Amino acid sequence: DDVYAPRKSRVRVSPMSYGTGHHGSLSMSFEGLLPMTKEKTQVEEKPQIQPGLPGTPEGDWIEVHELLQDCRVKVNSARFQLIKQAFLASVTDEERFRFARALAKELWCNEVQVWNLVESRLELATELVCLLFPCIRSRKNQLALLQQVEPAKAKKVAGSLRGLLWFQDANPTGSYNLDLSAPADYALAEACLLVNAWESESARCAGRPDLSQSGNGEMIRNEAYNDTPFVYSKDWRLPSRGWFRFDYSSTRRPPPDATSTTEVSEITRLLRNKELSSRSRLEALRAASVHIFISSNQCRTLVQCFPAAVECSSPEAINSGLDESPDRQEALCILHTRVVDRERMLGPEVLYSPVVVSQIGMTNSGGAVRVRGGMFKTGDLEMKTAEVQLPPVASGLDGGHSQHSEERRDQNFKLAHDPNSAYFNFLIVFKEQDVLVLYRRLGVLHLLNPYKPEVLRMPVNLDIFEQHRVVDFLVQLATLETGSRVLCWLDGTQVCVPASWGDKGVPRTNAVLTVSYEGHNSSFASRQVMADQFCIGFWSNLQKA
């Protein structure tokens, strides 16, 4: 009745049911999480708020946890008796399952109430626990419910719920493919959308740059419903059934005063236990990630606890995915928001090996190589395959031109190509396909290093917001640094960037390019200014102070 009452008489209601507009809500509470309306299409540009303060993406996320805890109606003892009577009145098992699904998507119960319902139909215990598990609020109570299940069935039940059981609202970055008819997957999608609403709104209020895929400020990217791509907005209603696939890429970064944790060595030792599956180790890493900040060296060590890609270059291996390491990709997705020295992580030490970067879009013989499709999304939401043939990089990634520099680079290049060398094993953490997949999953703006853009070689489509922004960054930086230039290849041929792009801006057009940067007369002050406009996490000395 409160829902349809006049606005002034409405009581404060749960944000997930009525406050965020995610799945047909009325959006009447929690100012700042309201969906965009036609009357308010433009947002005022606000100055940046000091990073790390409460309410910023780098601050304390306790508010997110509280929103998730308050997102549904809590069931007290009196209400539970009515619910139990309705459940017992169900005639068929199908009616009981349908009733349980409805409860799990709307209400909060405790483990005693849930087990009370389960005990009334012990022959359906396994199915009912799986259905009612999401309506228990705390992780402690969820685990207490699992302890009530027969040991022979507990493993099966936990396996079907592991996505929700290991979800960390303080670090949701990852890939999701959710069956919305299953209450556990529905609750997981609901939580991701609520965290996205809070994070996108807090980033906008704090004046952070827009790192989204489509220019809408959302953390949700590569979204598709029943395999049909679409652009997510806060007025999209979360359906009760169907498959919802998306990547979540958080803009959360360590605050400027954060330091790396010393206990990471113990985590590394445990992750090297090969008796555990990679999935179990990744879940443990995600659970630990919300409690630590790490350095780039620690990040590399943790990522290398997982198997690298197989050494192969045949077309069959590329098409089957043997030339990439999904476990290492997932590890970096988990850890990259926790790294305190981001400029080193987005460099040769972790992500951008010079050898790998120079091979993007190339083969050793100079012939054309196919980059598997589905990596980038065009403006009309069709997935296309980028097939490019690129010449060798015009100059070294370090920008040097002396004979001594050339000899040193040649020597390093040979060492890096020798699989038996320690240099090779140290330097090559991610292969070419790993980098391309991470571009798609996390976003090119998240992986842009504004302090050292020379390490990048990136395929872009000028019709996609985030990729257009990368080219705009390089063009603007080249105008600030005398003698620098943007390297660009179109259809396998190196072309010059039009001078008008520096004056009139980079056009938005459906053109697929590969870009890199050749820096001369580098200016750290200019790069810091550009970092503040295009990136998050590269704090200036003033912000650190």
Disulfide bonds with the S-S distance in Angstrom:
none
